[in-house]
Amino acid sequence: MQSFTLIQITDTHLSRQRPAFVRNFEVAADIIARDRPDMVVHTGDIAVEATARPDDLLFGKESMDGLGVPYRTIPGNHDVGDNPSDNNYMPERPVTAALVDTYEGLFGPGHWHLDQGGWRLIGLNAQLFCSGLTGEQTQHDWLLRTLAESAGRPVAVFCHKPLLRDAIDEPVDVPYRYVPLASRAALAAAMDAVDVRLFACGHVHQARDHWRGRTRHVWAPATAFTLPDSVQPRVGDKRCGLVSYRFTPDDVAIEMIFPETMEHPEPKVLKAAYAA
């Protein structure tokens, strides 16, 4: 039977100058070296803060290259800046075309697709939603074509931010956590028109596995760190880890991996990593 194995990592928050989370990436790298998946997908926040230190993203590229397996990436808010969102949310470090260009100069396009294991796999740049950048419309038009051309294959979408918590039109609890409501309905409609069975993301630093209709939503655990409940309300499982997928023509087997050797840094370590 044709199959395709993939490991998803996310929110590695790598930096040469602020290496607090490098050890957890090394644990993930050891698992990847052991399992030898056909591909790794990194769903964003490769860097600690590339909007402040471009070398963070370069170090992330060097680290990903060191995995020794093919990989694809999509950007997160700490890689290219964040997008405006619901409730008039305006990010402190907004996404810009220049930051996206720098990212794509290292990693290639922020949106992509490939056909493997009988599936169409799609990567989306969530940071473009509601950004007003030219790339937002370009990606939207590309996505509609790419979904329409899926030719009956099941589709998996990889995106930095979750599409939703529980429902498309639910009130937003944290405006910068999800795909904005202004973009969500059109994206959900495009997905519903074809056979999208998986929406895999990161960003929340909590693991979660749930369904909306026929689409399974997998929130991958962050590789770098989790946040205490006093800072971030608990929605899922607050452990560091990664996710393993095995795609076959009409199914996907999914395993959350929570290595005991991954550290969970104290809040003071997080504050130091993100100090100005």
C-alpha positions in Angstrom: 0.0 0.0 0.0 1.2 3.5 -0.9 2.0 5.5 2.3 3.8 8.6 3.3 5.2 9.4 6.7 5.5 12.9 8.1 6.5 14.4 11.4 5.1 17.8 12.3 7.1 20.1 14.6 6.0 23.6 15.6 6.9 26.6 17.8 10.6 25.7 18.2 11.5 29.3 19.0 15.2 28.9 18.0 17.9 31.5 18.4 21.7 31.5 18.4 21.8 34.4 20.8 19.0 33.2 23.1 19.3 29.4 23.0 17.0 28.5 25.8 14.9 26.2 23.7 17.5 24.5 21.6 17.7 21.4 23.8 14.1 20.5 23.1 14.7 20.9 19.3 17.6 18.5 19.7 15.3 16.0 21.3 12.9 16.3 18.4 15.8 16.0 16.0 16.9 12.7 17.6 13.3 11.3 17.2 13.3 12.4 13.5 16.7 10.7 13.0 15.4 7.5 14.6 12.1 7.4 12.7 13.3 8.7 9.3 10.0 10.1 8.1 9.6 10.9 4.4 9.2 14.6 5.4 9.1 17.0 8.3 6.7 19.9 8.3 7.4 22.9 10.6 4.2 24.8 11.2 5.8 28.1 12.3 7.5 30.1 15.0 10.8 28.7 13.9 12.5 31.6 15.5 12.4 33.3 18.9 11.9 36.7 17.3 13.1 37.1 13.7 11.3 40.5 13.6 14.0 41.8 16.0 16.9 39.6 15.1 17.1 38.2 11.6 19.8 35.8 12.6 17.2 33.9 14.7 15.6 32.8 11.4 19.0 32.0 9.8 19.8 29.8 12.8 16.4 28.2 12.4 17.2 27.4 8.8 20.6 25.9 9.8 18.9 23.8 12.4 16.2 22.5 10.0 18.9 21.7 7.4 20.6 19.7 10.0 17.7 17.3 10.3 18.9 15.5 7.2 15.4 14.8 5.8 13.3 16.7 3.4 11.2 19.4 5.0 8.7 22.1 4.4 7.9 25.1 6.6 5.3 27.8 7.0 5.9 31.0 8.9 4.6 32.0 12.3 4.1 35.4 13.9 7.6 35.3 15.4 9.1 34.6 12.0 7.3 37.3 9.8 5.2 39.4 12.3 1.6 38.9 13.3 -1.6 39.7 11.4 -4.4 42.0 12.6 -7.4 40.1 13.9 -10.7 40.2 15.7 -11.9 42.8 18.2 -9.6 45.4 16.6 -6.5 43.5 17.5 -3.4 45.2 16.1 -0.1 43.4 16.8 2.9 45.0 18.3 5.1 43.5 15.6 2.9 43.5 12.4 3.6 41.3 9.4 5.2 43.2 6.5 6.1 42.3 3.0 9.8 42.8 3.7 9.7 40.2 6.6 7.8 37.7 4.4 10.4 38.3 1.6 13.2 37.6 4.0 11.5 34.4 5.3 10.8 33.2 1.7 14.4 33.9 0.7 15.5 31.3 3.3 12.7 28.8 3.3 10.8 29.2 0.0 7.2 30.2 -0.5 5.1 30.5 2.6 2.3 28.6 0.9 2.8 25.4 -1.0 1.3 22.0 -1.9 2.5 18.5 -2.7 0.7 15.2 -3.5 1.9 12.3 -1.4 0.4 9.1 0.0 -2.8 9.6 -2.0 -3.4 13.0 -0.3 -2.9 16.6 -1.3 -0.9 18.4 1.4 -1.3 22.2 1.6 0.7 24.7 3.6 -0.9 28.1 4.3 0.7 31.3 5.6 -1.8 32.3 8.4 0.1 35.6 9.0 -1.3 37.0 5.7 -5.0 36.8 6.9 -6.4 40.3 7.2 -3.0 41.8 6.6 -3.9 43.8 3.6 -0.7 42.8 1.9 -0.7 41.8 -1.8 0.3 38.3 -0.8 -3.0 37.9 1.0 -5.1 37.9 -2.2 -2.4 36.0 -4.1 -2.5 33.2 -1.5 -6.3 33.2 -1.5 -6.6 32.8 -5.3 -3.9 30.1 -5.2 -5.7 28.2 -2.5 -9.0 28.1 -4.4 -7.2 26.7 -7.4 -5.2 24.2 -5.4 -8.3 22.9 -3.6 -10.3 22.7 -6.8 -7.5 20.7 -8.5 -7.3 18.2 -5.6 -9.0 15.7 -8.0 -10.9 13.9 -5.3 -7.9 13.3 -3.1 -8.3 13.8 0.6 -6.7 17.0 1.6 -4.6 18.0 4.7 -4.0 21.7 5.5 -1.0 22.8 7.6 -1.3 26.3 9.1 0.4 28.1 12.0 -2.9 29.2 13.6 -5.9 27.0 14.4 -9.0 27.6 12.2 -11.2 27.7 15.3 -11.7 26.5 18.8 -15.1 24.7 18.4 -17.2 26.5 15.8 -16.8 28.7 12.7 -18.8 31.7 14.0 -18.0 31.3 17.8 -17.2 34.5 19.8 -13.4 34.9 19.9 -11.8 34.5 23.3 -8.2 35.3 22.2 -8.2 37.4 19.0 -4.6 36.6 17.9 -5.0 32.8 18.6 -7.1 31.7 15.6 -7.6 32.5 11.9 -9.6 35.8 12.1 -13.4 35.6 11.8 -13.2 37.9 8.7 -11.2 35.3 6.9 -12.5 32.1 8.5 -15.9 31.7 6.8 -14.4 31.9 3.3 -11.6 29.5 4.2 -14.1 27.1 5.8 -16.4 27.3 2.8 -13.5 26.5 0.4 -12.5 23.6 2.5 -16.0 22.2 2.8 -16.3 22.2 -1.0 -13.7 19.5 -1.2 -12.5 16.6 0.9 -10.4 18.4 3.6 -10.0 15.8 6.3 -7.2 17.3 8.3 -6.3 20.8 9.6 -3.0 20.7 11.5 -1.6 23.7 13.3 0.6 24.9 16.1 0.8 28.4 17.8 -1.3 27.7 20.9 1.5 25.7 22.8 -1.2 23.2 23.7 -2.0 19.8 22.1 -5.6 19.1 21.0 -7.3 16.7 18.7 -10.9 17.3 17.8 -13.4 17.3 14.9 -15.5 19.7 13.0 -17.8 17.8 10.7 -15.5 15.5 8.6 -12.4 17.5 9.3 -10.0 16.5 12.1 -8.3 19.5 13.8 -4.9 18.7 15.3 -3.1 21.2 17.4 0.5 20.1 17.6 2.3 20.5 20.9 5.0 23.1 20.9 8.5 21.9 20.8 10.0 24.8 22.8 7.8 25.5 25.8 4.3 25.6 27.4 2.8 28.5 29.4 1.4 28.3 33.0 -2.4 28.3 33.4 -2.1 31.7 35.1 -0.8 33.2 31.9 -2.7 31.1 29.3 -6.1 29.3 30.1 -5.9 25.6 29.5 -7.7 24.4 26.3 -5.7 21.2 25.7 -2.7 19.2 26.8 0.2 21.4 28.0 3.2 19.2 27.2 6.0 19.7 24.8 6.3 17.4 21.8 5.6 16.7 18.2 3.2 14.7 15.9 3.7 11.7 13.7 1.4 11.1 10.6 1.2 8.1 8.3 -0.9 9.0 5.2 -2.4 6.2 3.1 -4.8 6.8 0.2 -8.0 6.9 2.2 -6.7 7.4 5.8 -4.2 9.0 8.1 -2.9 7.5 11.3 -1.9 10.2 13.9 0.2 9.9 17.0 1.0 12.7 19.5 4.5 12.2 20.9 5.4 13.7 24.3 9.1 12.9 25.0 9.9 12.7 28.7 13.3 14.2 27.9 11.8 17.5 26.7 12.2 20.3 29.2 9.4 22.6 30.3 11.2 25.9 31.0 10.2 28.1 34.0 8.5 31.4 33.3 11.6 33.3 34.1 13.4 31.5 31.3 10.6 32.6 28.9 10.8 36.2 30.1 14.6 36.2 29.5 14.2 34.8 26.0 11.7 37.5 25.1 13.3 40.4 27.0 13.9 43.5 24.8 
